[in-house]
Amino acid sequence: MPGTGAGWDSILYKVYIIGGIFVIVAVSLGLTFLAPGANEAQSIPLVIGLVTLYVVGILAYWWVQLLFKGYSDPKRMLEEGGEDAPETKSLRSWSKLSEAMTVHGGDIDELKRVEKAALRPVLEWYGWTNVFTLYCMSYPWLVALGFLTPRTHGYFVAGVVGLIIFILVRTYFLLGAGTRAGEHAYLRPLGLAVVEKPTMDFKRMARTVVEGPWGLVAGGAMVLAGTRHDRSVQVVIEGKQNYTMVKAHVPRFTVESREGKLVAGESAPKAVTETLKELRKAKRWVGMELQAGPEGIVVERTPGRKQNMWLYDLWPAERLLEALGED
């Protein structure tokens, strides 16, 4: 439902952010101009208190989002669809498509594990930023209550500098740990894994040899393999050149991209033609060519401006297999 998302996508969050600033400014101006004789000992703590509550509310909101809400909800996505291929709305972005294809044909439990592992460094980093924020916000309270004097002011500043240095160092290690833990982690929920890593042998990288219908060997390329919908899947990524293969038994037909519009060949079954009519012309289809036959579907994408487009090749392959009723 529009306006019920997280953060700035939420109407309530917008109201809190904008309304909170308005209230703080209004109270400050009111105490300054409408009540000039107000006791300073009372008005200053009032404004400080409002600002403190405002900031604490924002911090608490994001704790709730991180701990209980999350940005992707696999259970919700699972309820929206079954084992069929994801709808076209999932094509809006790579992350949306990856999540949808995890739910439809991938490993939803693995997605939960990956998200949980990725959340740990985020929670720690957010926790330390909370400590820094609250420490800085304690300054006016310490001054107002008389705990900070010109003589002890330097200790507070030293604390700020120390926290900044600590958080920067900790962030470096958290990012490193997240990168190591997340290497190719996005593949596991999709049911895929790296089976051959690229090398620096440029002669081998420039040579691609096809041995049999499914034994594609790519020297130096990244090869992904796995099982989705009980079908063998193999993806070969060599720079911006992709080969995506799904093993199945289907009639012979071809599909080509004509300036971003996917068009079926004359021999294509009616189910294929009707399915492609649902897809609008888009840049994501440029440079894509699909061939199908008794061994399955092979999608080849010629070099283009964007990399990592293989997921947009796997989606139509599985979509067409679904339309053909191939199990």
C-alpha positions in Angstrom: 0.0 0.0 0.0 1.5 3.4 -1.0 3.0 5.3 1.9 3.4 2.3 4.2 7.0 1.4 3.5 10.1 2.1 5.6 11.9 5.3 6.1 11.1 8.1 3.7 8.7 5.8 1.9 6.5 5.9 5.0 4.0 8.8 5.4 4.2 8.5 9.2 8.0 8.8 9.1 7.7 11.9 7.0 5.2 13.4 9.3 7.5 12.7 12.3 10.6 14.2 10.7 9.0 17.3 9.3 6.5 17.8 12.1 9.2 17.3 14.7 11.4 20.0 13.2 8.3 22.3 13.0 7.5 21.7 16.7 11.1 22.4 17.8 11.4 25.6 15.8 7.9 26.8 16.9 8.6 26.2 20.6 12.0 27.9 20.3 10.5 31.0 18.5 7.6 31.1 20.9 9.9 31.2 23.9 12.0 33.8 22.3 9.4 36.2 21.0 6.1 35.3 22.7 7.5 34.8 26.1 10.6 36.9 26.4 10.3 37.0 30.1 10.3 33.3 30.5 12.8 31.8 32.9 15.9 30.8 30.9 16.6 28.0 33.4 13.3 26.5 32.3 13.1 27.3 28.6 16.6 26.0 27.6 16.0 22.6 29.1 12.6 22.4 27.4 14.2 23.0 24.0 17.0 20.6 24.7 14.5 18.0 25.9 12.5 18.3 22.7 15.5 17.9 20.5 16.7 14.9 22.6 13.3 13.2 22.3 13.2 13.9 18.6 16.6 12.3 17.9 16.0 9.4 20.2 12.7 8.7 18.4 14.5 8.5 15.0 17.2 6.2 16.4 14.6 4.0 18.0 12.6 3.8 14.8 15.5 2.5 12.8 16.3 0.0 15.5 12.8 -1.4 15.1 13.2 -1.4 11.3 16.5 -3.3 11.5 15.6 -5.8 14.2 12.0 -6.6 13.4 10.9 -5.2 10.0 13.8 -5.4 7.6 14.0 -4.1 4.1 13.1 -7.4 2.4 10.6 -9.8 3.9 10.9 -13.3 2.4 7.8 -14.6 4.1 5.7 -11.7 2.6 7.2 -12.3 -0.8 6.5 -16.1 -0.5 2.9 -15.4 0.2 2.6 -13.2 -2.9 3.7 -16.0 -5.2 4.3 -19.7 -5.5 6.7 -21.7 -7.7 5.9 -19.8 -10.9 8.4 -17.4 -12.4 8.3 -13.9 -10.9 6.1 -11.3 -12.5 7.4 -8.5 -14.7 7.2 -6.0 -11.9 10.3 -7.7 -10.4 12.4 -6.5 -13.4 12.5 -3.0 -11.9 16.0 -3.6 -10.4 18.6 -6.3 -10.0 18.0 -6.6 -6.3 14.2 -6.9 -6.7 14.7 -9.5 -9.4 17.2 -11.4 -7.3 14.9 -11.5 -4.3 11.9 -12.6 -6.4 13.9 -15.3 -8.2 15.1 -16.6 -4.8 11.5 -17.0 -3.7 10.5 -18.5 -7.0 12.9 -21.4 -7.6 15.7 -20.6 -5.1 16.4 -21.3 -1.4 14.3 -19.1 0.9 16.0 -20.4 4.0 19.4 -19.6 2.6 18.1 -16.1 1.9 17.2 -15.7 5.5 20.6 -16.9 6.6 22.4 -14.6 4.2 20.3 -11.6 5.4 21.0 -12.5 9.0 24.7 -12.7 8.5 24.7 -9.4 6.6 22.7 -7.7 9.3 25.2 -8.3 12.1 27.9 -5.8 11.0 25.1 -3.3 10.2 23.7 -3.6 13.7 27.1 -3.1 15.3 27.9 -0.1 13.1 24.5 1.4 13.8 25.0 0.8 17.5 28.3 2.7 17.6 26.8 5.6 15.6 24.1 5.7 18.2 26.7 5.9 21.0 28.4 8.8 19.1 25.1 10.6 18.5 23.9 10.3 22.1 27.4 11.3 23.5 27.4 14.5 21.4 23.8 15.2 22.5 24.8 14.9 26.1 26.9 18.1 25.8 24.1 20.7 26.3 22.7 18.6 29.2 26.1 18.4 30.9 26.5 22.2 30.4 23.0 23.0 31.7 23.5 20.7 34.7 26.9 22.2 35.5 28.9 19.1 34.9 31.0 20.7 32.1 33.1 23.7 32.8 35.7 25.5 30.7 38.2 23.5 32.7 36.7 20.1 31.8 35.5 21.0 28.3 38.6 19.5 26.8 37.9 16.1 28.1 34.5 16.0 26.3 36.2 17.1 23.0 38.8 14.4 23.5 36.0 11.9 23.9 34.4 13.1 20.6 37.7 12.7 18.7 38.3 9.3 20.3 34.9 8.0 19.3 35.3 9.3 15.7 38.7 7.5 15.4 37.3 4.3 17.0 34.2 4.2 14.7 36.3 4.8 11.6 38.7 2.0 12.5 35.8 -0.3 13.4 33.9 0.5 10.2 37.0 -0.5 8.2 37.0 -3.9 9.8 33.3 -4.3 9.7 33.2 -3.6 5.9 36.1 -6.0 5.4 34.3 -8.8 7.3 31.1 -8.1 5.5 32.8 -8.3 2.1 34.5 -11.6 3.0 31.3 -13.1 4.4 29.2 -11.9 1.5 31.5 -13.0 -1.3 29.1 -14.7 -3.8 26.6 -15.0 -0.9 23.9 -13.5 -3.2 24.2 -16.6 -5.4 23.4 -19.2 -2.8 19.8 -18.1 -2.3 19.3 -18.3 -6.0 20.5 -22.0 -6.0 23.8 -21.2 -7.7 27.4 -21.3 -6.8 30.8 -20.4 -8.4 32.4 -23.6 -9.8 35.3 -22.0 -11.6 37.0 -18.7 -10.7 38.6 -16.3 -13.3 42.4 -16.3 -13.8 44.8 -13.7 -15.1 45.7 -16.0 -18.1 44.4 -13.6 -20.8 45.0 -16.2 -23.6 42.7 -18.6 -21.9 40.2 -15.8 -21.0 39.9 -15.0 -24.7 39.1 -18.6 -25.7 35.7 -20.2 -25.1 35.2 -23.8 -26.2 31.9 -25.6 -26.3 32.1 -29.3 -25.6 28.8 -31.0 -26.1 25.4 -29.3 -25.4 26.1 -28.5 -21.8 29.9 -28.8 -21.3 30.7 -25.2 -22.0 34.3 -24.5 -20.8 35.3 -20.9 -20.5 39.0 -20.3 -19.9 39.3 -17.7 -17.1 35.6 -16.9 -17.0 33.4 -17.1 -14.0 31.2 -20.1 -14.2 28.0 -20.4 -12.0 26.1 -23.7 -11.7 23.2 -25.0 -9.7 19.7 -26.3 -9.8 16.5 -24.3 -10.0 13.0 -25.7 -10.4 14.7 -29.1 -10.5 16.5 -28.0 -13.7 20.3 -27.8 -14.2 21.4 -24.2 -14.7 24.8 -22.9 -15.8 25.9 -19.3 -16.3 29.3 -18.4 -17.9 30.4 -14.7 -17.4 33.3 -13.5 -19.4 33.6 -9.8 -19.0 30.3 -8.4 -20.4 29.7 -11.6 -22.4 27.2 -13.9 -20.8 26.0 -17.4 -21.6 23.0 -18.7 -19.6 21.8 -22.3 -20.0 18.8 -24.1 -18.5 18.5 -27.8 -19.2 15.1 -28.9 -20.3 13.3 -30.6 -23.2 11.5 -28.1 -25.4 10.7 -27.6 -29.1 13.2 -25.9 -31.3 12.7 -22.1 -31.5 14.6 -18.9 -31.3 14.1 -15.5 -29.8 16.0 -12.3 -30.8 16.1 -8.8 -29.5 15.2 -6.1 -32.0 16.4 -2.9 -30.4 15.1 -4.0 -27.0 12.0 -5.8 -28.1 12.0 -9.6 -27.7 10.6 -11.3 -30.9 10.1 -15.0 -31.3 11.1 -16.8 -34.5 8.6 -18.3 -36.9 8.9 -21.8 -35.5 8.2 -20.7 -31.9 5.2 -22.2 -30.2 2.2 -20.0 -29.5 2.8 -20.0 -25.8 6.2 -18.4 -26.4 4.8 -15.8 -28.7 2.1 -14.9 -26.3 4.5 -14.7 -23.3 6.8 -12.3 -25.2 3.9 -10.0 -26.0 3.7 -9.3 -22.3 7.2 -7.9 -22.2 7.7 -4.3 -23.2 10.6 -3.0 -25.2 13.4 -2.3 -22.8 17.2 -1.7 -22.8 17.7 -4.7 -20.6 16.9 -7.0 -23.5 19.3 -5.3 -26.0 22.0 -7.7 -27.2 20.2 -10.9 -26.1 19.6 -13.9 -28.2 17.9 -17.1 -27.1 17.9 -20.6 -28.7 15.9 -23.5 -27.5 15.8 -27.2 -28.4 15.7 -30.8 -27.0 18.6 -30.0 -24.7 17.1 -26.9 -23.2 17.5 -23.1 -23.5 20.7 -21.2 -24.2 20.7 -17.4 -23.9 23.7 -15.5 -25.2 24.2 -11.8 -24.4 26.7 -9.8 -26.5 28.9 -7.2 -24.8 27.0 -4.0 -23.7 27.3 -1.1 -21.4 26.2 -3.0 -18.3 27.8 -6.0 -16.6 26.2 -8.7 -14.5 23.1 -8.9 -16.8 22.9 -12.7 -16.7 20.0 -12.7 -14.2 17.9 -10.8 -16.8 18.7 -13.7 -19.2 17.8 -16.4 -16.7 14.4 -14.8 -16.0 13.0 -15.1 -19.6 14.4 -18.6 -19.9 12.5 -19.7 -16.9 9.4 -17.7 -17.9 9.3 -19.4 -21.2 9.7 -22.8 -19.7 6.8 -22.1 -17.4 4.7 -21.0 -20.4 5.6 -24.2 -22.2 4.5 -26.3 -19.2 8.0 -27.8 -18.9 8.5 -29.4 -15.5 
